[in-house]
Amino acid sequence: MDRITIQWTEIAKGALAKLPPKVRRGLLEKASELRAVQDPALAGKPLQGPLAGYFRICYSRYRAIYTVERLKLADKSFELHINVLFVAAGVRKEGDKNDVYRLAQRLVKLGIIQPK
């Protein structure tokens, strides 16, 4: 079993499918690269405000937002597994109602994704 797995929520998969093919490939490649890093939380940029606890990767002006879930031994002495869960993807268009960060904030507000 790999130490790090990458997963996409159904909402994130749907958003990813709507992106241009080149952008979709770029984001998927960057997401896949997280398997090779020591700590995926350090590889992406941490988000702030209502999305604190989430991170992002970029491809051009597009973003994919993810969280990192850690499975540790009961005594927390050893990390067994890391799951990277992508919750949103889309274009960064500040001020626009379809901005990926605005979408992610709505998902938190609706309880579809959990605040961290």
N, C-alpha and C positions, 0 to 999 in steps of 0.2 A: 504494500500500500504506500502511495506517495505521502510524504509528510505534509504537503500543501495541496489542497484541492480548490478548484475554481468552479463556482456555480453562479447561475444567473436566475433571478426570479422570473416568473412568467411575464410580469410587467416589463422588466428590463429586456427580456428576449423580444417582446413585441416592439419595444422602442428601437432596439438594435436592428430589427428586420426592416424598419422604415427608413433607415439611414442609407445614404449612397453606398454602393458596394465597396468602393475603395476605403471609405471611412470605416465601414463595418469590419473589413479585414484588418485595418490599422488598429482599431480598438481591441479586436480579438487577439491580435499578436501581442499587444502591450499587456493585456490581461494574462495571456499565457506565460509571458516573461516573469510574472509574479511567482510562478512555481519555483524559479531558480534562486530567488533572493532569500536571505536569512530571515527577514521580517517584512512581510508585505505592508505592514502599517508604516514602515519607514520609507518604503519605495514610492508611495503616493503622497500627494499633498493633503495634510489634514484639513478638514473643513471646520468652519466656526458657526456660532449662533445655533439655530435650530438643528443644524446638521452636524454639530460637534459629535465626534466619535465615528464619523464617516470620513472616507478618503476619496481622492479622485485621480484618475489617469486622463491624459489628454491625447488627442490626435487632431491637429489643426485647431479649429474652434469648437470641436466636439469633445464631450466629456462622458466618462462612465464613472458612476459613484458606487463605492463598495464599502463594506464593513468587514472586519476581521474577527472571526470567532475562534477561540483557542480551547482545545481540549487538553486538560492537564490531569496528572495523577491526583488522587484525592488529597494528598498532602501538599500539592502544588509545587513539588520539587522538580518535576520534569514535564515538559510540553510534549504530548503525544502526537498531536495533529493540529493543523491550522486550516480553517475553512475560510476562503475568501468568497463573500457573497455580494454579487453585483445587484443593486436594487433599482438603478435608473441609468438611462443613457440618452443622450440627445445633444442638441446644439446649444452652445453658450451664446445667448443673445440677450444681454443685460437690458432689463426694462420690458422685454417681450413676454407675453403671457405663456409662451411655449418654451421659455428658458429652462434648461435642464435643472437648475437649482430651484427654480420656482416649482417645477413639477415635483421634485423630491420633497420640498417643504410641504406641499399639499398631501403627499403620500404619508408623511409623518403626522400631519394634522388630522387626517382621516383614520389614522391608526393602521394603515396598510403596511407600513414599515415602522419599526420601533425606534423611538429616540434612544440614543446611546448614553 
